[in-house]
């Protein structure tokens, strides 16, 4: 009999329009969690229920629902399929024990499907393929199978064949059980394989059995002796092979008509195994075992700000068992977090639960300081998620709003970014504008719609200010002198500072060479603070100053009129004097870009980078027909790079960027 953990997580992934949301409802209905499925067009499904999702007719975030098969529990995470929202797919894969890749039998493999398949493989998540929409007019299972074999390769293993086609679909052939599952009122009816399909079913089944039994020496021996293993033994070995990536099972059906759905639920329960979770413990890479007897470990992967309930943190129970109130420690903050009660999500509904075991997904309220990616565990243990390279934003825009709404806009965007890690918000010190980075035009549009609905503020957007900096061109020894007398105590401070240009990547290097206390110790820090503030305020050309070594070597004080404030002003005056005497050069930031693209589009990508003033450092190509391009590109040329790269590569390209260095900006950029 197959053995497996009681609770596991399944991520439903697939491009827009393949029926994942319908399948989520169908699985819950098939296992008794709902009386009837909702309708996508009515906004009554478990996923796709918020106003923006109904307006756009697509899921925009993770939807969660559990199903029970006997005493076992599978938490289903329905991830959106829009290219802009691939970050949500990555979050689902982070916690998934298995990914259910949903394709349709009309257009099975698109660029989006290839991206999702690649993401699942990179995350080392086992995959089951579900061919949906076999009831569609132009459904073609054989063509779908051929396309998927090209995508997946020889590890693809059909476990089912369709019984009928298009509107005549009436069930599936279960190759493991060697029987037909015929659609009928009250559930599928078990029948013998129809004569007209017997020859094909036997041939495909023989290939399947051979692929499975090689994974177990005992099964191989029995099979060679002429014995056919029972379904339980086949499913157990299949689960091991799937976890190892040696087999990618394929099943089929129709979510809309619930054909093959009940069998899909039972199959997932039988073959899905718990996946150890990669993490950093005390800075070292580890795999966290899924041990229900261990101390509790939770990992937050979703935050919801509900207008009625408040802040909801959705977390996976990585290890241990939860019951009743419990206090754990947030590894990131070191602070205690009290778990007041456990719930699970059924769509948008919170359902209380008494106990959660390893592999469960729980919803927790009143955790004000827990963020996505945080680990909660016992005191003395420090866990963190492995770092993930930052993807290049598809779009970067500056927010335009009435001055009276500035605080509401900043608060609203911060709240939205808390729920959506793919949304990055920063304040541009020079322009004093909020700048937001999104994964695409749809992501931007939805963000602005949510800002208006939830925070009652409307904003516009425009191209963001180009981030420029300046630095001095030569060393200067200067004096900063402040002497004011306005009645009573005056203000007096004199500082002598040597300013030298440094590597621009160094904001400020401050050196204290004061001897004999000519500038008292309590004023030295004020001098540094004044220089830092002046650098942030900008140099003669109006841009923040970087790359400066400031050596304080002399000064004067007054027994009555000197103060920290006076020496801060004197430090600021010294920097301004040095910049005026030396002159400055304007710098722009250059980013290191690593773009992964199909080899067939490499030429277009290289040409595009050249047009962005990029300098290609090198290219590599692997045996998967993917090329990796490394280049240095000015940040100003990357404001829409994510979108443009998708366009150039048929949706298959992606890039990661990170700051690399500053260099002199073209004169045309300096107004």
N, C-alpha and C positions, 0 to 999 in steps of 0.2 A: 504494500500500500504506500502511495506517495506521501512523503512528509514535507511540511513546509510551515513557515511561521503563520500565526493566526491573522496578522494584520500586515498588509503591504499597500504600496501606492502605485497607481497606474496613470501615466501621463497620456492623454489623448492628444495627438499632434497630427496636423495635416493642413493643407492650404485652405484658404477660404472657399466655401461652397461645396465641400465634400460630405457634409452632413454630420460633423462631430457633435454639434449641439443636439441634434435629433438623436444621435446614437447614445449620448449621455442619458437622456430621458428614457430611451428604450431599454437600456441596461437596468436602470433603477426600477422601471415597471416590471421587467422580466424577472427581477429578484424580489418583488413584493414591496418595494419601498414607496411606490406611487400606484394609485389606481389607474391612472391614464396619463399618457404623455402630453406635454404642452405643445403649442404650435409656435414655430419661429416667427411667423408673420403676425401673430397676435401678441408676441412678447410674453408668453406664458410658460416658456421653457425654464429649466433650472439655470441655464446660462443665458447671457444676452438680455438681461432684464433692466439694466439702468437706462435712463432716457437717451443717452448718447448711443448706446448699443442699438436701441430700437430705431433711432433716427438713421443710423448708418447701416442697419440691417446686418450687423456682424458682431461677433464677440470682440471685446476690447480688453478683457482681463481674464485671469484664471477663474473658472467656475469649479466648485468642489461639491461632490456628493459621494456618500458611501454606499456600497452595496454589500449585502450579506449572502454568503453561500453556506448554508448550515451555520456553524459557529465561526466561520472565517469571515474576515472583513477586508474588502478592497476599497480604498479611497480613490475615486476617479478625479483627476484634475484635467479639465477641458481647457486647453491652451488656445488662444486666438491664432488665426492662420494668416493674418495680414503681414506682409514683409516688414512694415514699420514696427510690429509688435513682437519681433523675434526674441526680445529680451524676456518676455513672459514665457516663451517656450523654454528658454535656458533655465529659468527659475523652476519650472515644472520638472525638467530633467534633473536638476540638482537633487531633488528629493525622491525621484521616481525609482522604483525597483524594476519596472519594465515600461517601455514606451509602446503604445498602440498607434502605429502609423496608419492613418485612415486615408485611403485613396478612393476615387470613384471609378466605375467600370466604363466610363465614357472617355475621360481624359485623365488617365491614371498618373502620369509622370510629367510634371512641369518643372520649371526652374525652382519654384518654391518648394516642391516636393524634394528635389535634390538637396536643397539647403537644409531642410529639416532632417533628412536621412543622415547628412554629414554631421549635423549637430548631435544627433543621438549617438552616432559612432564615436565622435570625439569625447562625449561625456561618459563613454563606456557603459551605456545603458542598453540592456538587451531589448530587442525589438520584435514585436509581432505585427504583421501587416494584415489589415482588414480591408478587403475589397468591398466597398459599399455600392449602393445604387444599382444592384443587379436587376432591379425592376424598371430601370430607365429604358426609354424607347430604343436608344442606340447603344445599349450596354453590350460590351464584347469582352467576355472573360478571357478568351484565348489571347486576344491582342493585349489585354491588360497584363496577363501573365508574362508575355514576351517582353513588354516594356519594363516590368519589374525585375525580370531576370537580368536585363541589361543594367539596371540600377544597382541591384543588390549583389548579383553574381551567383556563383554556384551554391552558396549557402542557403538560398531561398528554397523552402520546402513546403509545397502545398499540402495542407492537412484536410482541405475540403475542396469539393468541386460543386458547381451549381447544378441544381435540379430544375431544368427549364431555363428560359431566357426571357429578358424584357418583362412585359406584362404577364407572361406565362410562368414566371418564376414561382416555384411552389415549395422550395426547400433546398437543402444541401446534402451532399454525400459526405458522410463522416468517414474519412479513410482510416483513422485509428480504430474505430469500432467496426468498420466494414459494414456500414448500413446507411440507409437513407433516413434523413430527418425531414418529414413532410409537414409543411405548415398546416395547422389545424386549429380550430377553436379550442381554447384551453391549453394550448401548448403543442409542441412538435410531436408528431406521431412517428414511432420507430417502425421502419419497413425494410424489406430486403431491397438490395440494389436492383433497379429496373434492368431488364435484359439488354435493352439497347445501349446502356451505359456500362454494362458489366466488364467488357473487355478493356475499356479505357480506365475504369476504376481500378481493376486488378493490376494493370501496368503501372499506374501512378502510385498505387499503394505499395507495390513491391519496391519501387525506388525509395519511397519514404521509409519503409521498414529497414532497408539496408542502411540508409543514412543514420537512422536512430541507433540500431543495435551495435554499430561500431563504437559507440560511446560507452559501452559496458561489456566487459569481457564475458560475464556470465550470460548476458543476452546473446552475444555473438555465438557462443558455444551452443546454446539451445537452438538458435536460429539455424545454424549450420547442420544441426541434427534433425531439422525438419519441424521443430516446434515453433509456433507463432506466439510470441509473448502476449500477455493480456494487456488491456488498455491501461491499467494502473501502472504497470511496469514501464510501458512505453512512455507514458506521460512523465513519470519520474525522471527517466533518462533524458527525455526531450527537454525538461526544465534545466538539467545540468548543462546540456549542450547549448541551449539558448543563452544561459548565463555566461558561458565561455565564449560566445560569439561564433560558435561552430555551425549553428542552424538558426535561420530566421523563418519561423513558422508563418504560413499564410492561410488565412481563413476568409470566408466570404459571406455575403448576405445582403439584406436590405434593412437599414435602420428604420426607414419610414414604415415598412410593413412588418417589422420585427422578425424577419426571416433570418435564422442563424444567430440571433442575438442571445437567446438563453444558452445555447451551446458555447458562444463566445465567453460569456460570464463564467461558466463552469470550467472551461479550458484555462482561462487566465488564473483562476483559483488553483488549478492543479499544477500548472507549470511555472508560475511566478515565484521566484525565490528572492529572499532579501539580499540587497546589495550592500556591501560594506561601504561606509561613507568616508571619502578622503577629507582630511582636515589637517590643521596645524595644531600641535600640542606643544606648548612652550617653544614655539617657533620651528619645531621639527615636523616633517611630513609623516602622518600616520594614517592608518585605515581603522575607523571606529567600528568595532564588532557590534552586531545587533543582538545584544544580550539582555533578555528581559529580567535577569536576576541582578544586573549591575546597578550602580547608582544612576539615578535619572539624568539623562542628557536630552535637552530639547534644542532644536535649531529653528529659528524664525525664518520664514521664507515669504511671507505676505503680510501687509498691513492694510487694514480697511478703516477709513474714518467714516463711521456711520452717523447720520444726522440725529438719530434717536438713541442708539446704544453707546455711541462714542467710539473710542479707538479699539479696534479688534486686531489682535496679533494671531496669525495662523502659523502654527509650528508643527514640525514633525517630531515624534518621540523617537529619537535615535537609539536610545537604550533605556532600560529600566521600566518601571511600572508606576503610573500616577494614580492616586486615589485621595480624595479629600483635599483640604488646604495644604499647601506645600510652599516652602521658601527656598528658592535657588538663587545662585549668584550669576549675574551677567558678566561673562568673561571680558567683554570689551570695556565696561565701565567700572567693574569691581563692586557695583552696588547690588544690594539684595532686591529680589523681585518676588512678591508673594502671589502665588497662583490661587485665586479665590474660588474658582469653580471651573469645571471643564465643560466644553460644548463641542459639537461638530457642526459643520456647515452643510446644509441641504439646499444648495443654490444660495439664495440670500438669507435663508432662515437659520437662526441659531437654535440648535437642539441640545438641551442639557444631557450630559453623560456622567455616570458615576465613576468610571474607571477608564484608563487608557493604557495600552500596552505598547511594547516596542513595535514600531511600524505604523502606529496610529497617527492621524492628523487631528490636532486639537485647535480649537479657537478659544482664545483667552482675552478677557477684558481687563481694564484698569492697569495695564502695563504701559505707563506713560513714556518710559525711557528705552524700550526695546525696539531695535531697528531691524530691518531685513538683513539677514546674515548673522545676527547675534546668536551666540550659544548660551544657554542657561544650564548650569551644572552645580555641583557641590563646591563649597569654598576650597581653595587650594588647587583647583584644576583650571588651567587656562587653555581654552580652545578657540580656534578661529577658522573661518573658511579660507581655503587656499586663494591667493590673489588671482584675479582674472584680468587679463589685458583689457584695457579700455578701448572699446570700439570707436571708430571715428563717427562723430555725429553726422547724420545725413543733412541736417540743416542747423544753422546758428542764426538767431535773430535777436534784435533788441526790442524790448517792450516799450510801447508808447502809451502813456496813460495820463489822465489829469493829475496834477500835483496833489490834489486833495485825496486821491485814491492810492497814493504810493504805499502807504502802510498796509492797506487791504490787499493790494496786489502782491506785495512781498510775502505777507502771511499766507495768502492763498496758494501761491506758487510753491512755497516751502512745504505746505501740507500735501499738495499734489505730488511733489518730488519724494516725500516720505513714503507714499504709496507706490510710486513708480520710479524705480532706480534708473530706468532708461531716460528719464527726464532730468537734465542737469541744469541747475540755476546758479548763476553767479552775479556778483555786483561788479560792474566795471567802474573802478575808482575814478578814472579820468573823466568819463562822460557822465558818471553818476546815474547810469542806466542799469536796469536789470537785463541780463542777457540769458537767454534760454537755448539749450541745445536739445534737439529732438531727433528721433529716429526716422523722420520723414514728414511729408506734408500732412498726411492723415493724423499722425501723432500730434503734430502742432495744432491742427484744427480741433481735435478732440480735447486737447489740453485747454485751449481758449474757451471752448464750450463749457467745460466743467468749471472753469474759473468763473464764468458768468453765472451759471446755475447755482453753484454751491456757495459762492462768496459775493454774488451780486455786484460784480465789477466787470466792465467791458474794456478791453485793451486792443490796441493795434500793434503792428510790428513793422520794423524796417531793418535794413541791413545793419549789422552791429558795427560799432567803431572798430577800426583796425587797431589791434594792440601794438603800440609803438613805445619805445623807451629811449632814453638818452644817457650818455655818459661823457665825462670830461675827456679831453684829448691829450692833456699833459699834466704833469705834477705841478702843484702850486702850494707855497707856504703863505697862509693868510692869517689875518687877525679878525676876530669877531668881537666887536666892542659895543656894549650897551651902557649908556650913561644918561639917566633921566632923573630930574629932580622936579617934583610937582607939588611940593609941600609935604611935610612929614617925612616918612621914610621914602627914599628914592629907589632907583633900580640901577645896579652896577654889576657888570661882569665883563671880563676880558679873557678871551681864549686865543691861544696860538695853535693852529692846526695845520698839519701837512696833509694835503689831499693828493692821492695817486690813483691812476686808473688801474683797475684789476680786470680779471676775466669777468665779462658781463653776467655770467651765471651766478656770481657772488653778489648779493644785494648790497651788503655793507660789511667791511671788516674794520672793527674799531680797536685801536691800540692805545693803551694808557701808558704814557712815558713820563708822567708827572713825578718830579723828584722834590722832596722837601716840603710837600704839602702846599705848594703855591696855589693849587686849586684843591680845596678840601675834598676828601673822599666823597662826601654826600652830594657834591656838585658834579662829579665826573659822569655819573649816570644820566644827569640832566642834560649834559652836553651831547651825549650819544642820542638821547631821546629827541633833542632838537634837530640833530642832523637827520635822523630817520624820518621825522615828520616833514622836513623840508624836501627830502628825496621823494617821498610819496606825493607831495603837493605838485612836484614837477619842476623841471629846469627851465632855462630861457626859452626853449621852443615848445614848452607846455606839456612835456611827457614825463612820466615817472623816471627818476634817476636810478641807475643800477651800476654795479661794478666799481665801487669806490672803497679805497682804504683811507681811513681817517685816523691820523696819529696826533693825539693831544699831547703836546710837549711843554707848554708853558701857559701862564695866565696870571690874572690879578683878581683880588677880591677886595671888598670893603666890609669892615667889621659890622656895619649896620645895614647897608643898602643891598648887599648881595643876598641872593636866594636861589632856590632850585629853578624857579620860573625865569629869573634873569639869565641864568646860565643856559637854560634851554633855548631862549631867544638868541643868545650869543652864538651857540652852536649852529643854529639855523642861518644866522647872518654870515657865519664863516663859510658854510657850504655855498651859499648864493654868490659870495664874493669869488670863491674859487672857480665856480662855473662860468662866471662872467669873464674872468681873466683868462681862463684856459680855452673857453669855447667848448661846444659839445657836438657830438655826432649822434644822429638818430639811428636807432637800431630796431630791427624787427625780429620776431621769434621764428626760428626754423624748427619744424617738427620732424621727427623720425616716423616715417610711414612704412608699414608692412602690409602690403596688399596681397591677398590670396585670390587668384583669378584662374578661370579655365585657360589652359595653354593656348587654345585657339583664339583667345582675345588678347593675348599678350602684347601684340603689336599696337593695338588701339590704346591699351592702357599706358604703354611706354610713351606713345605720342602725346597722350593727354597730360602725363606728368611733365613732359618737356614744356608744354604750353602753360603750365602752372609755375614755371621757373624752378622746376624740380631737378635735383641731381641724383640720378639712379646710382646706387651703390653696388647693386648686384641682383641677379635673379637665380632662382633654383627651381628645378622641376622634379616632381616625384613620379612614381609609377601610377598615380591616380589621374593623370592628365591635368593636374593643378600646378600652376606656377606661383611662386612667391617672389614678389618684387620688393626690394628694400630701397628706400629713397629718402632724401632730405628735401622737404618742401616748405616754403614759407607759410606760416599759419594763415595769413590773409588770403591765400589761394585755396583754402580747404573748407570754406564756409558751407558749401553744398556738395562736398566730395562724396559723401555716402550715397546721395541720390545719383550723382553723375556716374559713379562706379557701377551701380546697379544697371543704369541705362546702357553703359558700354559693354557689360558682360551678360546681358540677358537675365539679370536678377541674381546671378550666381557669385558675383564678386563681393568681397568684404575686406575691410581694412581696419587696422589698429594704429593709433597714433599716440605719440608721447613727446613731450618737449625735449629738445636736444641742445640747441645753443642759440645765441643771439648773434646777429650779423648786421652790418650796415645796410640800412634800408635805401631803396632807390629814391632819387630826388623827387620823382613824380608822386611819391606817397606822402611827402612832407608839405603840408599846405602853409 
